[in-house]
Amino acid sequence: MATMTGKVALVTGAARGIGQAIAKKLAAEGCDIALCDLKAEWLTETVGLIEAAGRKVKCYEADVSQSAAVDAVVGGVIKEFGKIDILINNAGITKDTLIIRMSEEDWDAVISVNLKGTFLFTKAVARPMMKQRTGAIVNVASIIGLIGNAGQCNYAASKAGVIALTKSAAKELAPRNIRVNAVAPGFIQTRMTDVLPEEVRKKMLDIIPMGRFGQPDDVANVVLFLAGENSSYMTGQVLPVCGGMVMQ
Ligand code: NAP
């Protein structure tokens, strides 16, 4: 039975991978969906999945690191759907290399998309959500933001920043009944991880107690929980989804 009928959810980086799985699950629960990615035409497959669930869907093209584009998306969604109940900050990139080889450009790019993008979208929806006196924001962080990883200084810093942003925004927005939480996925099978060399994948598998990589749906299920009423008394929390890779 659909539990989120009438809600409007905005999902960034929704063309594929974890973002696509989240959009599909939210639609199956009854949400109408606004999809955002760098290019609108890449969203065609996700649109088909939302339409198959019988929900309204619209596509928005934006680079999440550009404030004017982000404001235009949020304005467009409110014009089209009338409100935004749920924001999923999922868009993210990696540019991995050891710190001694990492260019300033690769540092800036990862921080801009992963951290600044999350800031810009959170800021843009905060005012309309405050007026509504309701809202749920779920940020897709990473366990690398909790434990660090050789070759990922930029990515780890961006995701640690997302975690700190999640907790701070949660404290600011809680009095207006807006919840801000995060998931911290481990190693999930998507295009982001498909490009990693076999020996890196093997090493990762060795440190996952459950002995398997995660699937996008494993993350989407937890995002659905944090976006919905079943987590109504939770805010500022970071839930690892990693097969036990990080035990806290
Ligand atoms: P993915 O398959 O690469 O999907 C990411 C999506 O975000 C793509 O559609 C991508 O578009 C889009 N995107 C990238 N930069 C963007 C920008 N500037 N503006 C708008 N959209 C942009 O990656 P994924 O594995 O599903 O990752 C989704 C999120 O989960 C990311 O935040 C990632 O850091 C996080 N995560 C993933 C894993 C994992 O193991 N896969 C683990 C922990 C956390 P393009 O087609 O242009 O790239």
Residues whose N, C-alpha, C, O or C-beta is under 5 A from the ligand:
A	BS01	NAP	G13 A14 A15 R16 G17 I18 G19 D37 L38 A62 D63 V64 S65 N90 A91 G92 I93 V113 V140 A141 S142 P185 G186 F187 I188 T190 R191 M192 T193
